[in-house]
Amino acid sequence: MNTNELKEAFITLYGKPADALYFAPGRVNLIGEHTDYNGGFVFPCALSFGTYLLSRKNDDKVIRFRSLNQPEVVETSLDQLQKPQGKSWVNYPMGVFDQFIKRGVTFPFGLDLLIWGDVPNGAGLSSSASLEVVTGYMLNDVFQTKYTRVEVAKIGQKAENEFVGVNCGIMDQFASANGKKDHAIFLDCNTLDFELVPVKLQGIKVLISNTHSPHKLDSGAYNQRVAECKKAVELISKVRPIHYLAELTEADFKQVESSLDSDPVAHKRARHVVTEVQRTTDAVKALKAGNIELFGKLMNASHVSLRDDYEVTGVELDTMAEEAWKIDGVIGSRMTGGGFGGCTVSLVKDEAIDSFIQKVGTAYKAKTGITPDFYVAEIGDGACKLA
């Protein structure tokens, strides 16, 4: 669906043209998984697909939420904006309204909203974060609140933490708000210092493989991992006070590892975080140095750690990664996103892409019974106003 079709859809549903059109992208994380809420480094990039939002002011003092991806239509008065709507998709944008209200923003008029996204739901490419960020970006523009892109990202994260109930880190919203075409974001999730790193892949593409085994971050498994990491911090802090697992180098971790002997699960979770932070740092150095082969090896090692120590992969993601590793021309492949389903991300030589899609797709379907989808990713810009 193009933007003209979206504008026509708005007129059909609301009877008048939209005032403005906004966009925020989904993201893929090249390396650095489940490190963000542990105060570590991540390395995501914004994608060329994401969430579009059309808005129009109304004098009815209501907010109307419509999505071309969802059948549910929600209308709420301005004084009811802070009440979650069960398990509805509108909790993601409503959570953003809630955060603006908590920051003292008042809404003197209502809004008619229409949303459409081309991020596959449940694929682990941050459809929820792009929805939160596009809502925040729109409100920031309409009500002239002058929040920075970093603040808009924080608002999106808070909305998901407090309103939706998923204890996510900042990475997804940050990438959606701050992405830049043909760059990845080397982000310190503790300080929010970041560097835009050019992604120069000569003869190599970023290929996303959708397992069509949808992940559900709100199913409890994600929050459970957050809790397990907090337990590891508590145990380690008895011998060495820390706030986040990512404060520990691998050498530091070896010195305090015995403090986790009483909790083997916390031990494994902590080991993943500490080693993943190091892998991410090493991978960014490798990319800057043009050593793409090392970058790929670190991607593969990341998946193994997520499989064995963090236990967030599952049959579908493991099958997809393992089949990718067999293909000549694959530099590296790993799960991306929260896990428990979703997508893998692979670096694939141009001449191997057709073979990858055919061979990996066939093997994956034979082993899982599911037909996958593949996307050659284009690295795009962050949130913006399109019209």
Beta strands, then each sheet from edge to edge (+ up, - down):
strand 1: 20-29
strand 2: 41-42
strand 3: 44-58
strand 4: 62-67
strand 5: 70-77
strand 6: 110-117
strand 7: 183-188
strand 8: 194-198
strand 9: 204-210
strand 10: 330-336
strand 11: 343-349
strand 12: 373-376
strand 13: 384-385
sheet 1: 5+ 4- 6- 3+ 1- 13+
sheet 2: 2+ 7- 8+
sheet 3: 10+ 11- 9+ 12-
end
